Amino acid sequence: MSVSASSTARESHASSADWRDIEGRLLTAVRMGTKDELMLVLRETLGDNLTSDRLRGLRVETLVNRIVQLGGAEELLELGGLSGADHDLIAAGAIRAVAEKDAAKAERLLAAMPAGASRQSAILALMETLATRSPKQGVALLIADKSMRKVDQQFFAEWAEKDPKAAAEAALATGKEYENYNLDSVVSTWVATDSAAALQWSLGLSGKE
């Protein structure tokens, strides 16, 4: 084996060992770590620029979910010293994790967030969660809070994946200013999964006009 090949093999082995060490520490922290210990591991994970974005994102999601389980949602949203992209990632993950268990609490946390990109990411995370878990609550929130209107198309498209007819009917009730493009989001999603049903519903709608 050449010197260069030998060196490459050692580097590959070291990299593999480092990867296993990182995974081991992360799993240990998630299983047994305190909230403060998990916060430290989260910061370390966010600072890891050698891991692929996909794997890094999965690690962050795992840590954020566990921290929320331990009651650390507020601390996550107030975490400082992060890049804008990382703050957006944490905010969305925290709100999504809270909304999975308690949508009303997620709404309260969201209401306390300052305007900006992180809040917008959190809004999208909340509405995507409501679209699959409690779409009627999502519609009520869209109507009550105009700041949610920036993600209503994504909300209706997500809902249409699960129940396109209900999503379409609800889109018609969002007001003349919004119903056309909300309905477009639903129908586009619906056509991709069941074009015949989408066409039949659309024909029925034409008959009502």
LUMVEXTI-999798 format. One record per residue (C-alpha): residue number from 0; residue in one letter; x negated, y, z negated. Coordinates in Angstrom, 2 decimals, m for minus. Layout:
N
NUM  a  X  Y  Z $
...
% end
This chain:
209
0  m  0.00  0.00  0.00 $
1  s  m1.37  3.45  0.90 $
2  v  m1.95  6.14  m1.73 $
3  s  0.89  8.26  m0.34 $
4  a  3.29  5.29  m0.30 $
5  s  2.31  4.37  m3.85 $
6  s  2.85  7.95  m4.98 $
7  t  6.25  8.07  m3.32 $
8  a  7.27  4.82  m5.01 $
9  r  6.24  6.14  m8.43 $
10  e  8.13  9.37  m7.86 $
11  s  11.22  7.41  m6.78 $
12  h  11.00  5.23  m9.88 $
13  a  10.57  8.27  m12.12 $
14  s  13.52  9.97  m10.48 $
15  s  15.66  6.87  m11.01 $
16  a  14.57  6.70  m14.66 $
17  d  15.37  10.39  m15.15 $
18  w  18.81  9.87  m13.60 $
19  r  19.55  6.94  m15.96 $
20  d  18.37  8.99  m18.93 $
21  i  20.67  11.89  m17.99 $
22  e  23.64  9.57  m17.49 $
23  g  22.94  7.80  m20.77 $
24  r  22.76  11.05  m22.74 $
25  l  25.95  12.31  m21.09 $
26  l  27.87  9.12  m21.89 $
27  t  26.63  9.17  m25.48 $
28  a  27.68  12.79  m25.87 $
29  v  31.14  12.15  m24.43 $
30  r  31.70  9.12  m26.67 $
31  m  30.23  10.37  m29.94 $
32  g  29.22  14.01  m29.61 $
33  t  30.73  16.92  m31.50 $
34  k  32.22  19.87  m29.67 $
35  d  29.04  21.91  m30.19 $
36  e  26.84  19.06  m28.94 $
37  l  29.03  18.69  m25.86 $
38  m  28.72  22.41  m25.19 $
39  l  24.93  22.07  m25.18 $
40  v  25.08  19.12  m22.78 $
41  l  27.48  21.12  m20.58 $
42  r  25.04  24.01  m20.35 $
43  e  22.24  21.59  m19.53 $
44  t  24.39  20.00  m16.82 $
45  l  25.28  23.37  m15.33 $
46  g  21.58  24.22  m15.16 $
47  d  20.71  21.03  m13.29 $
48  n  19.88  22.13  m9.75 $
49  l  18.44  18.79  m8.64 $
50  t  21.71  16.82  m8.71 $
51  s  24.15  16.89  m5.81 $
52  d  27.07  19.29  m6.16 $
53  r  29.55  16.41  m6.15 $
54  l  27.86  14.48  m8.97 $
55  r  27.24  17.64  m10.94 $
56  g  30.91  18.57  m10.57 $
57  l  32.02  15.15  m11.83 $
58  r  29.77  15.46  m14.87 $
59  v  31.06  18.94  m15.63 $
60  e  34.67  17.77  m15.28 $
61  t  34.05  14.88  m17.69 $
62  l  32.47  17.16  m20.27 $
63  v  35.13  19.86  m19.95 $
64  n  37.94  17.33  m20.39 $
65  r  36.34  15.96  m23.55 $
66  i  35.69  19.43  m24.98 $
67  v  39.34  20.33  m24.39 $
68  q  40.37  17.12  m26.17 $
69  l  38.33  18.30  m29.15 $
70  g  40.13  21.66  m29.17 $
71  g  37.51  23.70  m27.35 $
72  a  39.54  25.20  m24.51 $
73  e  39.21  28.76  m25.81 $
74  e  35.45  28.39  m26.25 $
75  l  35.12  27.13  m22.70 $
76  l  37.00  30.12  m21.31 $
77  e  34.79  32.50  m23.30 $
78  l  31.52  30.76  m22.43 $
79  g  28.94  33.36  m21.47 $
80  g  25.69  33.36  m19.57 $
81  l  27.08  31.50  m16.57 $
82  s  26.98  32.26  m12.87 $
83  g  30.24  33.37  m11.31 $
84  a  30.70  30.03  m9.57 $
85  d  30.06  28.06  m12.77 $
86  h  32.44  30.25  m14.74 $
87  d  35.13  29.68  m12.11 $
88  l  34.49  25.93  m12.29 $
89  i  34.75  25.85  m16.09 $
90  a  37.86  28.06  m16.19 $
91  a  39.69  25.93  m13.64 $
92  g  38.66  22.70  m15.36 $
93  a  39.69  23.91  m18.82 $
94  i  43.11  25.17  m17.71 $
95  r  43.74  22.00  m15.70 $
96  a  42.83  19.78  m18.66 $
97  v  45.09  21.75  m21.00 $
98  a  47.97  21.81  m18.50 $
99  e  47.85  18.02  m18.18 $
100  k  48.97  17.82  m21.82 $
101  d  50.61  21.17  m22.59 $
102  a  51.57  23.46  m19.70 $
103  a  52.94  26.13  m22.03 $
104  k  49.60  26.39  m23.83 $
105  a  47.81  26.58  m20.48 $
106  e  50.05  29.50  m19.52 $
107  r  49.20  31.30  m22.79 $
108  l  45.48  30.81  m22.27 $
109  l  45.78  32.01  m18.70 $
110  a  47.69  35.13  m19.77 $
111  a  44.81  36.08  m22.06 $
112  m  42.19  35.83  m19.32 $
113  p  40.95  39.04  m17.69 $
114  a  41.61  39.62  m14.01 $
115  g  38.99  38.29  m11.64 $
116  a  37.81  35.28  m9.70 $
117  s  37.76  32.97  m12.72 $
118  r  41.36  33.77  m13.57 $
119  q  42.33  33.16  m9.95 $
120  s  40.63  29.76  m10.05 $
121  a  42.48  28.98  m13.27 $
122  i  45.81  30.05  m11.75 $
123  l  45.29  27.68  m8.84 $
124  a  44.36  24.84  m11.23 $
125  l  47.50  25.43  m13.30 $
126  m  49.83  25.59  m10.32 $
127  e  48.34  22.48  m8.70 $
128  t  48.89  20.63  m11.96 $
129  l  52.47  21.87  m12.29 $
130  a  53.17  20.90  m8.68 $
131  t  52.61  17.25  m9.55 $
132  r  53.79  17.20  m13.17 $
133  s  56.46  19.85  m13.61 $
134  p  57.28  21.60  m10.31 $
135  k  60.43  23.31  m11.62 $
136  q  58.33  24.96  m14.31 $
137  g  55.92  26.01  m11.58 $
138  v  58.68  27.64  m9.55 $
139  a  59.94  29.51  m12.61 $
140  l  56.40  30.78  m13.23 $
141  l  56.02  31.90  m9.62 $
142  i  59.22  33.90  m9.83 $
143  a  58.43  35.39  m13.25 $
144  d  54.77  36.31  m12.68 $
145  k  53.81  38.03  m9.44 $
146  s  50.12  37.29  m10.03 $
147  m  50.93  33.66  m9.29 $
148  r  52.12  34.53  m5.78 $
149  k  48.57  34.33  m4.45 $
150  v  48.65  30.54  m4.76 $
151  d  52.30  29.78  m4.02 $
152  q  51.54  28.25  m0.63 $
153  q  49.08  25.83  m2.20 $
154  f  51.63  25.04  m4.90 $
155  f  54.37  24.16  m2.42 $
156  a  52.02  22.16  m0.22 $
157  e  50.88  20.16  m3.25 $
158  w  54.48  19.58  m4.35 $
159  a  55.43  18.49  m0.82 $
160  e  52.93  15.64  m1.07 $
161  k  55.13  14.17  m3.81 $
162  d  58.68  15.33  m2.99 $
163  p  58.92  17.34  0.26 $
164  k  62.69  17.73  0.25 $
165  a  62.78  19.17  m3.26 $
166  a  59.82  21.42  m2.44 $
167  a  61.56  22.67  0.70 $
168  e  64.78  23.45  m1.14 $
169  a  62.86  25.31  m3.83 $
170  a  60.86  27.27  m1.24 $
171  l  64.13  28.66  0.10 $
172  a  64.87  30.10  m3.32 $
173  t  61.67  32.12  m3.69 $
174  g  63.07  35.22  m2.01 $
175  k  63.09  36.56  1.53 $
176  e  59.63  38.05  1.12 $
177  y  58.05  34.67  0.46 $
178  e  60.33  31.87  1.61 $
179  n  59.15  31.67  5.23 $
180  y  55.48  31.03  4.56 $
181  n  56.23  28.87  1.51 $
182  l  58.53  26.79  3.68 $
183  d  55.84  26.63  6.36 $
184  s  53.47  25.11  3.80 $
185  v  56.03  22.47  2.86 $
186  v  56.99  21.59  6.42 $
187  s  53.36  21.36  7.57 $
188  t  52.64  18.88  4.80 $
189  w  55.90  17.02  5.39 $
190  v  55.33  16.66  9.14 $
191  a  51.95  15.09  8.50 $
192  t  53.51  12.34  6.36 $
193  d  57.03  11.88  7.80 $
194  s  57.72  13.99  10.88 $
195  a  61.15  12.42  11.53 $
196  a  62.44  13.29  8.05 $
197  a  61.00  16.80  8.31 $
198  l  62.72  17.34  11.66 $
199  q  66.03  16.02  10.38 $
200  w  65.92  18.34  7.39 $
201  s  64.98  21.30  9.60 $
202  l  67.94  20.59  11.92 $
203  g  70.25  20.57  8.94 $
204  l  68.84  23.90  7.86 $
205  s  69.53  25.38  11.31 $
206  g  73.14  24.28  11.04 $
207  k  73.58  26.25  7.82 $
208  e  72.40  29.55  9.34 $
% end
